[in-house]
Amino acid sequence: MKAHDGLYIDGAWRPAESQDVIDVVNPADEQVIGRVPAGGALDVDTAVRAARAALAGWAATPPAERAARLAALRDVLVARKDEIAETVTAELGAPLQFSQTVHAGVPIAVAGSYAELAATHPFEERVGNSTVLHEPVGVVGAITPWNYPLHQIVAKVAPALAAGCTIVLKPAEDTPLTAQLFAEAVHEAGVPAGVFNLVTGLGPVAGQALAEHPGVDLVSFTGSTAVGRQVGAVAGAAVKKVALELGGKSANVVLPGADLAKAVGVGVANVMSNSGQTCSAWTRMLVHRDRYEEAVELAAAAAAKYGDRIGPVVSAKQRGRVRGYIETGVAEGARLVAGGPESPREQGYFVSPTVFADVTPEMTIAQEEIFGPVLTILRYEDEEDALRIANGTVYGLAGAVWAADEAEAVAFARRMDTGQVDINGGRFNPLAPFGGYKQSGVGRELGSHGLAEYLQTKSLQF
C-alpha cells in the first residue's frame, strides 16, 4: 500500500483542504494498492497562485539553466527507471517489460530531447527590421490521462519548463502514483519551488477547476474527444490558449503487393500493445479484397498467441466499455474470428485479444474509439476506396501504410487526413510532431512543434 497524504505545491508536500481520498486499484488483481488526496478547487487555486508567483523568475531564467534542470530531471528518471516501471505496472496493469521499455523509457527520451531543445531553440530571431521574441505563454494547466501516465506528463511538463512556463498538473485518478513519483523527481532535480505543482483529484472537480481558473493561461488536455470538447469550451469562454490531444480511429492500410505477413503481424501487435489503450492505435486494418481472407487468418492466429499476456485494461468500467463494443460488433453482423466478450481470467480486468472480420465502414466498431484490444478488418476494392474508408471517420490522429514500393506508400499517406503516418513500419521518433486532424485534437506534442505550443510571439520593430 502506497499512501501519500500530500499534494506537491510550491516546492513542498502539503495536505489537501479536504480529507477525501482516491483509492488506487491494481487492475490485475483488483486490490487497493495506494491512496492519494482528492484535491479540490481550493487546492487548485493554491497551486495556480504558486505557479503564478514563480512565473516571472522562471521565465527570466536563461534557457541554458532551464536546460540544465531538464537534464537533471532526465537523469533522476533514469536512476528511478525500475521504480517507475514497477509503479506503472502496479496501477495500470501493463506487463513489466513493456513498462520498462515504453512507460519508463520513452519519457526519459522525451525529457532528454527537451533538455537539448531548451539549450538550442531560437527564442529570439531577426525578421527584416523586426526582432521576434518567443516568450512563455504563462501558467499552464495540464490534465493528463491514465493510459501512458508518465509519457503524457513529460510530454507536457518538459516543453512547458523548456519554454519558461510554470505548470499545475492534474493527473488521471486511475494512475496518480506515477505522477507523485514524477513530482519527487522534479524536486530532486532542483526545479525551483512553484515552477511545477501537482494536484491529484477527480476530473469533474480538480480538472474542471484547473481548466476554469482565471490564473491559467494555457490548458493542455489529453483524453477523450467528449471531454476535450468541454475543456475547449471552457478555455474558449475565457479566451485562453488550449492544446487538445484527443481520440483516434486510425487506419492501417495494406496496399496490394505489400508484405502481408509483416503488415498484419505488426498491425496486430500495435493494437494489442498497452492492452489496446492507445489513442493512436491502428484499430482499422484495410486489406484489398484479393488477399482479405488471408489477412483475416493471419490476424486471428496472431491475436490468439497473445492470450492474456497483454495485461488487463485499467478498470472495471473500462472492461465493461470494451466488452460492450465487442457485443455491439457481433450484434451488427461483424464476424468474430478471435477473442470475444468473455474474460480470459476470473480475477482482474482482462479482455481477450479480439479480431473482427467482415466489418463495414458504417459499423459502430469501425467508427468509434473502443480503447481496448480490439481490431477490425475492413475490405476495400481499390486505392480510392481504401482512401475513402481511411478518411471516413471524425478522427485523424495516426495511421500506417504498407506497400512494396515506398514511394507508393508515401503518396497514399500524403492523402490521408491524419496527423502522423508510419510507412512500412517506420520507427517512433520523439522529435516528430504528434497530434491530430479533425476531432482528434488541436495542437502538437513532441519536438520543436510541441515546444511552440507553450510559446507566444512578440515583435519589436526598429
C-alpha beads as a LAMMPS data file, in Angstrom:
LAMMPS data file: protein, C-alpha beads

462 atoms
461 bonds

1 atom types
1 bond types

-500.0 500.0 xlo xhi
-500.0 500.0 ylo yhi
-500.0 500.0 zlo zhi

Masses

1 110.0

Atoms # bond

1 1 1 0.000 0.000 0.000
2 1 1 1.378 3.389 -1.040
3 1 1 -0.412 6.111 0.891
4 1 1 0.700 9.647 0.025
5 1 1 -1.224 12.210 2.032
6 1 1 0.079 15.334 0.318
7 1 1 -0.117 17.496 -2.772
8 1 1 3.098 18.928 -4.220
9 1 1 2.631 22.705 -4.226
10 1 1 5.253 25.466 -4.159
11 1 1 8.133 23.053 -3.707
12 1 1 6.726 21.092 -0.765
13 1 1 4.255 18.338 0.086
14 1 1 1.225 19.691 1.910
15 1 1 -2.138 18.264 2.939
16 1 1 -5.204 18.814 0.808
17 1 1 -8.006 21.047 2.052
18 1 1 -10.382 18.066 2.099
19 1 1 -9.968 14.731 3.815
20 1 1 -11.366 12.926 0.755
21 1 1 -9.088 10.353 -0.838
22 1 1 -8.826 8.312 -4.032
23 1 1 -8.104 4.593 -3.822
24 1 1 -5.716 3.226 -6.439
25 1 1 -6.571 -0.284 -7.643
26 1 1 -4.267 -2.816 -9.276
27 1 1 -6.260 -3.897 -12.350
28 1 1 -4.563 -7.301 -12.460
29 1 1 -5.888 -8.481 -9.081
30 1 1 -8.454 -5.793 -8.162
31 1 1 -6.666 -4.996 -4.883
32 1 1 -6.259 -1.483 -3.476
33 1 1 -2.548 -0.668 -3.648
34 1 1 -2.466 3.039 -2.906
35 1 1 -4.324 6.098 -1.717
36 1 1 -3.910 9.749 -2.684
37 1 1 -5.648 13.000 -1.722
38 1 1 -8.697 14.085 -3.723
39 1 1 -7.733 17.701 -4.192
40 1 1 -10.422 20.264 -4.906
41 1 1 -10.919 23.809 -6.147
42 1 1 -9.162 25.389 -3.153
43 1 1 -6.091 23.221 -3.700
44 1 1 -6.077 24.086 -7.402
45 1 1 -6.276 27.772 -6.527
46 1 1 -3.328 27.461 -4.143
47 1 1 -1.287 25.648 -6.797
48 1 1 -2.117 28.168 -9.526
49 1 1 -1.161 31.046 -7.234
50 1 1 2.160 29.355 -6.529
51 1 1 2.767 28.873 -10.247
52 1 1 1.833 32.497 -10.935
53 1 1 4.230 33.738 -8.246
54 1 1 7.083 31.659 -9.679
55 1 1 6.439 32.602 -13.306
56 1 1 8.486 35.789 -13.614
57 1 1 11.587 34.221 -12.120
58 1 1 11.419 31.037 -14.175
59 1 1 10.635 32.895 -17.415
60 1 1 13.686 35.094 -16.837
61 1 1 15.923 32.089 -16.154
62 1 1 18.391 31.699 -19.049
63 1 1 17.493 28.851 -21.428
64 1 1 20.792 27.140 -20.621
65 1 1 19.805 26.899 -16.952
66 1 1 16.336 25.641 -17.809
67 1 1 18.047 23.035 -20.000
68 1 1 20.270 22.027 -17.072
69 1 1 17.226 21.448 -14.843
70 1 1 15.615 19.311 -17.543
71 1 1 18.815 17.328 -17.979
72 1 1 18.887 16.763 -14.228
73 1 1 15.255 15.620 -14.342
74 1 1 16.102 13.168 -17.100
75 1 1 18.959 11.801 -15.010
76 1 1 16.686 11.301 -11.995
77 1 1 14.166 9.464 -14.176
78 1 1 16.964 7.229 -15.452
79 1 1 18.077 6.461 -11.899
80 1 1 14.497 5.618 -10.890
81 1 1 13.574 3.774 -14.077
82 1 1 12.894 0.449 -12.349
83 1 1 10.708 2.112 -9.725
84 1 1 8.784 3.920 -12.447
85 1 1 8.179 0.699 -14.355
86 1 1 7.041 -1.156 -11.252
87 1 1 4.675 1.663 -10.306
88 1 1 3.098 1.832 -13.757
89 1 1 2.685 -1.928 -13.840
90 1 1 1.023 -1.879 -10.426
91 1 1 -1.541 0.853 -11.151
92 1 1 -2.083 0.430 -14.912
93 1 1 -1.551 -3.327 -15.318
94 1 1 0.948 -3.190 -18.172
95 1 1 3.426 -6.097 -18.324
96 1 1 6.654 -5.154 -16.566
97 1 1 8.868 -5.450 -19.652
98 1 1 6.552 -3.102 -21.571
99 1 1 6.585 -0.683 -18.637
100 1 1 10.369 -0.699 -18.608
101 1 1 10.856 -0.106 -22.339
102 1 1 7.868 2.132 -23.116
103 1 1 6.284 3.605 -19.991
104 1 1 9.662 4.440 -18.450
105 1 1 11.971 4.505 -21.462
106 1 1 10.039 6.820 -23.784
107 1 1 9.533 9.631 -21.218
108 1 1 13.241 9.568 -20.469
109 1 1 13.988 10.079 -24.166
110 1 1 11.420 12.886 -24.395
111 1 1 12.807 14.641 -21.318
112 1 1 16.272 14.421 -22.839
113 1 1 15.076 15.849 -26.124
114 1 1 13.671 18.926 -24.379
115 1 1 16.852 19.404 -22.387
116 1 1 18.588 19.758 -25.745
117 1 1 15.868 21.916 -27.297
118 1 1 15.834 24.305 -24.339
119 1 1 19.511 24.960 -24.943
120 1 1 19.334 25.303 -28.737
121 1 1 15.885 26.669 -29.643
122 1 1 15.922 30.179 -31.218
123 1 1 13.857 32.065 -28.638
124 1 1 14.752 35.249 -30.485
125 1 1 15.133 35.866 -34.221
126 1 1 15.575 38.753 -36.630
127 1 1 12.930 39.157 -39.383
128 1 1 13.528 42.169 -41.611
129 1 1 13.568 45.224 -39.363
130 1 1 11.907 43.301 -36.515
131 1 1 13.186 41.223 -33.671
132 1 1 10.710 38.427 -32.941
133 1 1 10.665 37.123 -29.393
134 1 1 9.303 33.705 -28.453
135 1 1 8.167 34.065 -24.867
136 1 1 6.494 31.667 -22.412
137 1 1 2.712 31.690 -22.614
138 1 1 2.471 31.772 -18.812
139 1 1 0.887 29.376 -16.321
140 1 1 -0.056 26.010 -17.797
141 1 1 -2.867 23.808 -16.527
142 1 1 -2.068 20.249 -17.638
143 1 1 -4.641 17.462 -17.421
144 1 1 -3.228 14.050 -18.307
145 1 1 -4.742 10.583 -18.948
146 1 1 -4.088 7.195 -17.397
147 1 1 -3.064 5.126 -20.431
148 1 1 0.535 6.405 -20.662
149 1 1 0.772 8.086 -17.274
150 1 1 4.395 9.225 -17.281
151 1 1 4.795 9.842 -21.007
152 1 1 1.803 12.169 -21.136
153 1 1 3.078 14.068 -18.105
154 1 1 6.568 14.512 -19.536
155 1 1 5.191 15.416 -22.985
156 1 1 3.512 18.435 -21.354
157 1 1 5.752 19.345 -18.438
158 1 1 9.099 19.148 -20.264
159 1 1 8.238 21.575 -23.104
160 1 1 6.444 23.886 -20.659
161 1 1 9.566 24.074 -18.490
162 1 1 11.804 24.468 -21.531
163 1 1 9.666 27.387 -22.712
164 1 1 9.857 29.149 -19.346
165 1 1 6.295 28.393 -18.268
166 1 1 5.202 27.277 -14.831
167 1 1 2.723 24.438 -14.510
168 1 1 -0.009 22.822 -12.447
169 1 1 -0.577 19.147 -13.207
170 1 1 -3.834 17.250 -12.586
171 1 1 -3.141 13.588 -13.432
172 1 1 -5.746 10.905 -14.086
173 1 1 -7.271 9.486 -10.908
174 1 1 -6.625 5.900 -12.077
175 1 1 -2.829 6.321 -12.164
176 1 1 -1.816 9.054 -9.681
177 1 1 1.084 7.160 -8.080
178 1 1 3.240 7.664 -11.166
179 1 1 2.522 11.395 -11.029
180 1 1 3.601 11.555 -7.388
181 1 1 6.813 9.748 -8.262
182 1 1 7.379 12.309 -11.010
183 1 1 6.874 15.181 -8.556
184 1 1 9.545 13.643 -6.344
185 1 1 11.855 13.516 -9.370
186 1 1 11.176 17.184 -10.184
187 1 1 12.050 18.126 -6.609
188 1 1 15.215 16.022 -6.681
189 1 1 16.238 17.651 -9.973
190 1 1 16.267 21.065 -8.330
191 1 1 13.422 22.708 -10.209
192 1 1 12.593 25.891 -8.236
193 1 1 9.604 25.981 -5.910
194 1 1 6.317 26.851 -7.597
195 1 1 7.518 26.090 -11.107
196 1 1 5.904 22.644 -11.039
197 1 1 2.876 21.801 -8.906
198 1 1 0.819 18.608 -8.560
199 1 1 -2.827 18.354 -7.507
200 1 1 -4.311 14.865 -7.528
201 1 1 -8.088 14.735 -7.723
202 1 1 -11.161 13.868 -9.726
203 1 1 -11.635 15.227 -13.242
204 1 1 -15.046 16.866 -12.703
205 1 1 -13.718 18.583 -9.560
206 1 1 -9.985 19.353 -9.732
207 1 1 -9.761 19.090 -13.510
208 1 1 -12.639 21.457 -14.113
209 1 1 -11.352 23.904 -11.508
210 1 1 -7.963 23.953 -13.244
211 1 1 -9.423 24.479 -16.719
212 1 1 -11.663 27.290 -15.470
213 1 1 -9.121 29.061 -13.280
214 1 1 -8.516 32.660 -14.435
215 1 1 -4.854 32.367 -13.450
216 1 1 -4.214 29.660 -16.064
217 1 1 -3.058 30.925 -19.464
218 1 1 -2.946 27.614 -21.356
219 1 1 -4.909 24.423 -20.802
220 1 1 -3.223 21.310 -22.190
221 1 1 -5.506 18.278 -22.111
222 1 1 -5.113 14.702 -23.307
223 1 1 -8.105 12.391 -23.165
224 1 1 -11.393 11.611 -24.844
225 1 1 -12.872 13.804 -27.538
226 1 1 -16.050 14.231 -25.481
227 1 1 -14.193 15.710 -22.509
228 1 1 -11.893 17.624 -24.858
229 1 1 -14.913 19.487 -26.226
230 1 1 -15.821 20.553 -22.694
231 1 1 -12.270 21.694 -21.948
232 1 1 -12.160 23.607 -25.234
233 1 1 -15.458 25.321 -24.459
234 1 1 -14.233 26.413 -21.023
235 1 1 -10.940 27.684 -22.420
236 1 1 -12.693 29.452 -25.298
237 1 1 -15.049 31.266 -22.961
238 1 1 -12.040 32.708 -21.139
239 1 1 -10.094 33.331 -24.391
240 1 1 -7.175 31.273 -23.162
241 1 1 -4.949 29.088 -25.291
242 1 1 -5.794 25.397 -25.474
243 1 1 -3.982 22.280 -26.675
244 1 1 -6.005 19.093 -27.080
245 1 1 -4.756 15.581 -27.858
246 1 1 -7.893 13.505 -28.217
247 1 1 -9.263 10.256 -29.611
248 1 1 -8.418 8.247 -32.693
249 1 1 -9.637 5.503 -35.013
250 1 1 -6.518 5.093 -37.082
251 1 1 -6.335 3.156 -40.334
252 1 1 -3.633 0.602 -41.129
253 1 1 -3.743 0.406 -44.937
254 1 1 -2.158 -2.623 -46.608
255 1 1 -1.763 -1.833 -50.303
256 1 1 -1.605 -4.596 -52.955
257 1 1 1.900 -6.040 -53.207
258 1 1 2.868 -5.229 -49.624
259 1 1 4.452 -7.825 -47.343
260 1 1 1.121 -9.026 -45.951
261 1 1 2.521 -11.209 -43.167
262 1 1 4.647 -8.364 -41.807
263 1 1 1.905 -5.758 -42.177
264 1 1 -0.622 -7.920 -40.349
265 1 1 1.803 -9.048 -37.658
266 1 1 2.962 -5.528 -36.843
267 1 1 -0.604 -4.259 -37.105
268 1 1 -1.949 -6.763 -34.586
269 1 1 0.929 -6.033 -32.211
270 1 1 0.196 -2.309 -32.487
271 1 1 -3.441 -2.808 -31.489
272 1 1 -2.687 -5.190 -28.621
273 1 1 0.096 -3.000 -27.212
274 1 1 -0.823 -1.477 -23.831
275 1 1 -3.955 -3.659 -23.888
276 1 1 -5.301 -1.579 -26.758
277 1 1 -5.386 1.546 -24.586
278 1 1 -3.580 3.766 -27.065
279 1 1 -5.254 6.696 -28.791
280 1 1 -3.061 6.288 -31.876
281 1 1 -3.568 2.511 -32.238
282 1 1 -4.216 1.274 -35.801
283 1 1 -7.573 -0.247 -34.907
284 1 1 -8.862 -0.434 -38.502
285 1 1 -6.900 -2.720 -40.829
286 1 1 -7.756 -2.159 -44.511
287 1 1 -6.912 -5.022 -46.881
288 1 1 -7.583 -5.456 -50.607
289 1 1 -10.328 -7.966 -51.397
290 1 1 -7.931 -10.332 -53.212
291 1 1 -5.958 -11.107 -50.030
292 1 1 -8.600 -10.278 -47.457
293 1 1 -9.257 -13.789 -46.129
294 1 1 -5.537 -14.493 -45.924
295 1 1 -5.117 -11.368 -43.809
296 1 1 -8.009 -12.395 -41.569
297 1 1 -6.430 -15.795 -40.909
298 1 1 -3.057 -14.233 -40.135
299 1 1 -4.588 -11.685 -37.767
300 1 1 -6.684 -14.264 -35.927
301 1 1 -3.648 -16.503 -35.439
302 1 1 -1.511 -13.596 -34.248
303 1 1 -4.139 -12.408 -31.763
304 1 1 -4.617 -15.908 -30.362
305 1 1 -0.928 -16.057 -29.406
306 1 1 -1.329 -13.113 -27.031
307 1 1 -3.841 -14.801 -24.715
308 1 1 -3.893 -12.722 -21.538
309 1 1 -0.217 -11.741 -21.818
310 1 1 -1.190 -8.231 -22.839
311 1 1 -2.302 -7.380 -19.313
312 1 1 -5.662 -6.085 -18.107
313 1 1 -7.406 -2.860 -19.022
314 1 1 -7.252 -0.179 -16.374
315 1 1 -10.577 -0.575 -14.571
316 1 1 -13.842 -2.443 -14.294
317 1 1 -15.530 0.481 -16.024
318 1 1 -13.139 0.265 -18.963
319 1 1 -13.569 -3.501 -19.184
320 1 1 -17.326 -3.048 -19.361
321 1 1 -16.966 -0.430 -22.067
322 1 1 -14.762 -2.657 -24.235
323 1 1 -16.997 -5.695 -23.754
324 1 1 -19.971 -3.569 -24.763
325 1 1 -18.308 -2.667 -28.047
326 1 1 -17.472 -6.310 -28.748
327 1 1 -21.100 -7.266 -28.179
328 1 1 -22.205 -4.418 -30.449
329 1 1 -19.888 -5.659 -33.187
330 1 1 -21.438 -9.110 -33.057
331 1 1 -24.958 -7.673 -32.996
332 1 1 -24.261 -5.517 -36.058
333 1 1 -23.097 -8.514 -38.094
334 1 1 -19.309 -8.436 -37.879
335 1 1 -17.609 -11.850 -37.874
336 1 1 -15.743 -12.645 -34.665
337 1 1 -12.556 -14.549 -35.592
338 1 1 -10.595 -14.205 -32.339
339 1 1 -11.448 -13.376 -28.750
340 1 1 -14.856 -12.147 -27.668
341 1 1 -16.559 -10.506 -24.690
342 1 1 -15.716 -13.284 -22.202
343 1 1 -12.828 -12.539 -19.847
344 1 1 -9.836 -14.923 -20.035
345 1 1 -9.440 -14.775 -16.220
346 1 1 -11.769 -14.811 -13.256
347 1 1 -9.852 -12.087 -11.443
348 1 1 -8.602 -8.828 -12.890
349 1 1 -9.934 -6.550 -15.607
350 1 1 -8.769 -8.681 -18.525
351 1 1 -10.235 -8.584 -22.029
352 1 1 -9.469 -11.227 -24.646
353 1 1 -7.493 -10.026 -27.688
354 1 1 -10.285 -9.698 -30.213
355 1 1 -10.398 -9.549 -34.021
356 1 1 -13.440 -8.805 -36.169
357 1 1 -13.729 -9.577 -39.892
358 1 1 -16.433 -8.567 -42.386
359 1 1 -16.537 -5.131 -40.831
360 1 1 -18.140 -2.406 -42.927
361 1 1 -17.251 1.298 -42.599
362 1 1 -20.567 2.339 -41.074
363 1 1 -20.467 -0.158 -38.194
364 1 1 -20.058 1.215 -34.685
365 1 1 -16.823 -0.692 -34.140
366 1 1 -15.399 0.908 -37.313
367 1 1 -16.341 4.436 -36.300
368 1 1 -15.979 4.791 -32.535
369 1 1 -12.867 4.559 -30.383
370 1 1 -13.042 1.333 -28.348
371 1 1 -9.800 1.790 -26.365
372 1 1 -9.224 -1.889 -25.843
373 1 1 -7.534 -4.858 -27.582
374 1 1 -9.992 -4.976 -30.478
375 1 1 -9.006 -4.987 -34.163
376 1 1 -11.461 -4.502 -37.025
377 1 1 -10.534 -5.676 -40.542
378 1 1 -12.204 -3.978 -43.490
379 1 1 -12.174 -4.956 -47.169
380 1 1 -11.523 -2.431 -49.970
381 1 1 -11.850 -2.618 -53.759
382 1 1 -9.103 -0.262 -54.956
383 1 1 -6.885 2.521 -53.642
384 1 1 -9.572 5.191 -53.951
385 1 1 -11.922 3.007 -51.950
386 1 1 -9.197 2.451 -49.350
387 1 1 -8.629 6.204 -49.071
388 1 1 -12.352 6.860 -48.700
389 1 1 -12.577 4.325 -45.873
390 1 1 -9.371 5.510 -44.190
391 1 1 -10.599 9.130 -44.142
392 1 1 -14.178 8.177 -43.323
393 1 1 -14.278 8.860 -39.576
394 1 1 -14.392 12.008 -37.445
395 1 1 -10.878 11.222 -36.230
396 1 1 -7.452 11.802 -37.732
397 1 1 -4.702 11.068 -35.233
398 1 1 -2.392 8.436 -36.722
399 1 1 -2.193 5.650 -39.278
400 1 1 0.021 3.333 -41.275
401 1 1 0.593 2.408 -44.903
402 1 1 2.309 -0.700 -46.244
403 1 1 3.419 -1.108 -49.859
404 1 1 6.075 -2.904 -51.881
405 1 1 7.209 0.466 -53.181
406 1 1 7.961 3.121 -50.571
407 1 1 7.096 5.960 -52.926
408 1 1 3.649 4.441 -53.452
409 1 1 3.107 4.279 -49.694
410 1 1 4.240 7.874 -49.213
411 1 1 1.941 9.075 -51.997
412 1 1 -1.016 7.372 -50.318
413 1 1 -0.052 8.694 -46.875
414 1 1 0.030 12.263 -48.199
415 1 1 -3.677 11.948 -48.995
416 1 1 -4.684 10.653 -45.567
417 1 1 -6.429 13.120 -43.246
418 1 1 -4.355 12.326 -40.195
419 1 1 -1.556 13.837 -38.152
420 1 1 1.019 11.044 -38.279
421 1 1 1.537 8.077 -40.604
422 1 1 4.079 5.247 -40.290
423 1 1 5.399 3.962 -43.621
424 1 1 6.227 0.245 -43.774
425 1 1 6.658 0.098 -40.008
426 1 1 8.588 3.360 -39.554
427 1 1 10.131 3.770 -36.093
428 1 1 8.803 6.104 -33.397
429 1 1 10.531 9.487 -33.480
430 1 1 10.350 11.530 -30.233
431 1 1 11.255 14.698 -32.174
432 1 1 8.448 14.392 -34.737
433 1 1 5.237 16.354 -34.062
434 1 1 2.335 14.293 -32.762
435 1 1 -1.281 15.419 -32.888
436 1 1 -4.498 15.141 -34.783
437 1 1 -6.660 16.359 -37.600
438 1 1 -10.421 16.836 -37.256
439 1 1 -11.809 15.739 -33.881
440 1 1 -8.524 14.168 -32.818
441 1 1 -7.315 17.427 -31.386
442 1 1 -5.768 20.865 -31.626
443 1 1 -2.033 21.489 -31.488
444 1 1 1.009 19.230 -31.440
445 1 1 3.217 17.482 -28.917
446 1 1 6.900 16.444 -29.002
447 1 1 9.917 18.121 -30.564
448 1 1 10.096 21.765 -31.565
449 1 1 6.431 21.781 -32.598
450 1 1 5.491 20.680 -29.089
451 1 1 7.669 23.413 -27.610
452 1 1 5.941 26.018 -29.788
453 1 1 2.599 25.264 -28.093
454 1 1 3.966 26.809 -24.891
455 1 1 5.321 29.966 -26.523
456 1 1 3.763 33.226 -27.692
457 1 1 5.377 35.741 -30.020
458 1 1 6.191 39.411 -29.700
459 1 1 7.723 41.545 -32.435
460 1 1 9.916 44.623 -31.903
461 1 1 10.300 46.933 -34.898
462 1 1 13.450 49.065 -35.142

Bonds

1 1 1 2
2 1 2 3
3 1 3 4
4 1 4 5
5 1 5 6
6 1 6 7
7 1 7 8
8 1 8 9
9 1 9 10
10 1 10 11
11 1 11 12
12 1 12 13
13 1 13 14
14 1 14 15
15 1 15 16
16 1 16 17
17 1 17 18
18 1 18 19
19 1 19 20
20 1 20 21
21 1 21 22
22 1 22 23
23 1 23 24
24 1 24 25
25 1 25 26
26 1 26 27
27 1 27 28
28 1 28 29
29 1 29 30
30 1 30 31
31 1 31 32
32 1 32 33
33 1 33 34
34 1 34 35
35 1 35 36
36 1 36 37
37 1 37 38
38 1 38 39
39 1 39 40
40 1 40 41
41 1 41 42
42 1 42 43
43 1 43 44
44 1 44 45
45 1 45 46
46 1 46 47
47 1 47 48
48 1 48 49
49 1 49 50
50 1 50 51
51 1 51 52
52 1 52 53
53 1 53 54
54 1 54 55
55 1 55 56
56 1 56 57
57 1 57 58
58 1 58 59
59 1 59 60
60 1 60 61
61 1 61 62
62 1 62 63
63 1 63 64
64 1 64 65
65 1 65 66
66 1 66 67
67 1 67 68
68 1 68 69
69 1 69 70
70 1 70 71
71 1 71 72
72 1 72 73
73 1 73 74
74 1 74 75
75 1 75 76
76 1 76 77
77 1 77 78
78 1 78 79
79 1 79 80
80 1 80 81
81 1 81 82
82 1 82 83
83 1 83 84
84 1 84 85
85 1 85 86
86 1 86 87
87 1 87 88
88 1 88 89
89 1 89 90
90 1 90 91
91 1 91 92
92 1 92 93
93 1 93 94
94 1 94 95
95 1 95 96
96 1 96 97
97 1 97 98
98 1 98 99
99 1 99 100
100 1 100 101
101 1 101 102
102 1 102 103
103 1 103 104
104 1 104 105
105 1 105 106
106 1 106 107
107 1 107 108
108 1 108 109
109 1 109 110
110 1 110 111
111 1 111 112
112 1 112 113
113 1 113 114
114 1 114 115
115 1 115 116
116 1 116 117
117 1 117 118
118 1 118 119
119 1 119 120
120 1 120 121
121 1 121 122
122 1 122 123
123 1 123 124
124 1 124 125
125 1 125 126
126 1 126 127
127 1 127 128
128 1 128 129
129 1 129 130
130 1 130 131
131 1 131 132
132 1 132 133
133 1 133 134
134 1 134 135
135 1 135 136
136 1 136 137
137 1 137 138
138 1 138 139
139 1 139 140
140 1 140 141
141 1 141 142
142 1 142 143
143 1 143 144
144 1 144 145
145 1 145 146
146 1 146 147
147 1 147 148
148 1 148 149
149 1 149 150
150 1 150 151
151 1 151 152
152 1 152 153
153 1 153 154
154 1 154 155
155 1 155 156
156 1 156 157
157 1 157 158
158 1 158 159
159 1 159 160
160 1 160 161
161 1 161 162
162 1 162 163
163 1 163 164
164 1 164 165
165 1 165 166
166 1 166 167
167 1 167 168
168 1 168 169
169 1 169 170
170 1 170 171
171 1 171 172
172 1 172 173
173 1 173 174
174 1 174 175
175 1 175 176
176 1 176 177
177 1 177 178
178 1 178 179
179 1 179 180
180 1 180 181
181 1 181 182
182 1 182 183
183 1 183 184
184 1 184 185
185 1 185 186
186 1 186 187
187 1 187 188
188 1 188 189
189 1 189 190
190 1 190 191
191 1 191 192
192 1 192 193
193 1 193 194
194 1 194 195
195 1 195 196
196 1 196 197
197 1 197 198
198 1 198 199
199 1 199 200
200 1 200 201
201 1 201 202
202 1 202 203
203 1 203 204
204 1 204 205
205 1 205 206
206 1 206 207
207 1 207 208
208 1 208 209
209 1 209 210
210 1 210 211
211 1 211 212
212 1 212 213
213 1 213 214
214 1 214 215
215 1 215 216
216 1 216 217
217 1 217 218
218 1 218 219
219 1 219 220
220 1 220 221
221 1 221 222
222 1 222 223
223 1 223 224
224 1 224 225
225 1 225 226
226 1 226 227
227 1 227 228
228 1 228 229
229 1 229 230
230 1 230 231
231 1 231 232
232 1 232 233
233 1 233 234
234 1 234 235
235 1 235 236
236 1 236 237
237 1 237 238
238 1 238 239
239 1 239 240
240 1 240 241
241 1 241 242
242 1 242 243
243 1 243 244
244 1 244 245
245 1 245 246
246 1 246 247
247 1 247 248
248 1 248 249
249 1 249 250
250 1 250 251
251 1 251 252
252 1 252 253
253 1 253 254
254 1 254 255
255 1 255 256
256 1 256 257
257 1 257 258
258 1 258 259
259 1 259 260
260 1 260 261
261 1 261 262
262 1 262 263
263 1 263 264
264 1 264 265
265 1 265 266
266 1 266 267
267 1 267 268
268 1 268 269
269 1 269 270
270 1 270 271
271 1 271 272
272 1 272 273
273 1 273 274
274 1 274 275
275 1 275 276
276 1 276 277
277 1 277 278
278 1 278 279
279 1 279 280
280 1 280 281
281 1 281 282
282 1 282 283
283 1 283 284
284 1 284 285
285 1 285 286
286 1 286 287
287 1 287 288
288 1 288 289
289 1 289 290
290 1 290 291
291 1 291 292
292 1 292 293
293 1 293 294
294 1 294 295
295 1 295 296
296 1 296 297
297 1 297 298
298 1 298 299
299 1 299 300
300 1 300 301
301 1 301 302
302 1 302 303
303 1 303 304
304 1 304 305
305 1 305 306
306 1 306 307
307 1 307 308
308 1 308 309
309 1 309 310
310 1 310 311
311 1 311 312
312 1 312 313
313 1 313 314
314 1 314 315
315 1 315 316
316 1 316 317
317 1 317 318
318 1 318 319
319 1 319 320
320 1 320 321
321 1 321 322
322 1 322 323
323 1 323 324
324 1 324 325
325 1 325 326
326 1 326 327
327 1 327 328
328 1 328 329
329 1 329 330
330 1 330 331
331 1 331 332
332 1 332 333
333 1 333 334
334 1 334 335
335 1 335 336
336 1 336 337
337 1 337 338
338 1 338 339
339 1 339 340
340 1 340 341
341 1 341 342
342 1 342 343
343 1 343 344
344 1 344 345
345 1 345 346
346 1 346 347
347 1 347 348
348 1 348 349
349 1 349 350
350 1 350 351
351 1 351 352
352 1 352 353
353 1 353 354
354 1 354 355
355 1 355 356
356 1 356 357
357 1 357 358
358 1 358 359
359 1 359 360
360 1 360 361
361 1 361 362
362 1 362 363
363 1 363 364
364 1 364 365
365 1 365 366
366 1 366 367
367 1 367 368
368 1 368 369
369 1 369 370
370 1 370 371
371 1 371 372
372 1 372 373
373 1 373 374
374 1 374 375
375 1 375 376
376 1 376 377
377 1 377 378
378 1 378 379
379 1 379 380
380 1 380 381
381 1 381 382
382 1 382 383
383 1 383 384
384 1 384 385
385 1 385 386
386 1 386 387
387 1 387 388
388 1 388 389
389 1 389 390
390 1 390 391
391 1 391 392
392 1 392 393
393 1 393 394
394 1 394 395
395 1 395 396
396 1 396 397
397 1 397 398
398 1 398 399
399 1 399 400
400 1 400 401
401 1 401 402
402 1 402 403
403 1 403 404
404 1 404 405
405 1 405 406
406 1 406 407
407 1 407 408
408 1 408 409
409 1 409 410
410 1 410 411
411 1 411 412
412 1 412 413
413 1 413 414
414 1 414 415
415 1 415 416
416 1 416 417
417 1 417 418
418 1 418 419
419 1 419 420
420 1 420 421
421 1 421 422
422 1 422 423
423 1 423 424
424 1 424 425
425 1 425 426
426 1 426 427
427 1 427 428
428 1 428 429
429 1 429 430
430 1 430 431
431 1 431 432
432 1 432 433
433 1 433 434
434 1 434 435
435 1 435 436
436 1 436 437
437 1 437 438
438 1 438 439
439 1 439 440
440 1 440 441
441 1 441 442
442 1 442 443
443 1 443 444
444 1 444 445
445 1 445 446
446 1 446 447
447 1 447 448
448 1 448 449
449 1 449 450
450 1 450 451
451 1 451 452
452 1 452 453
453 1 453 454
454 1 454 455
455 1 455 456
456 1 456 457
457 1 457 458
458 1 458 459
459 1 459 460
460 1 460 461
461 1 461 462
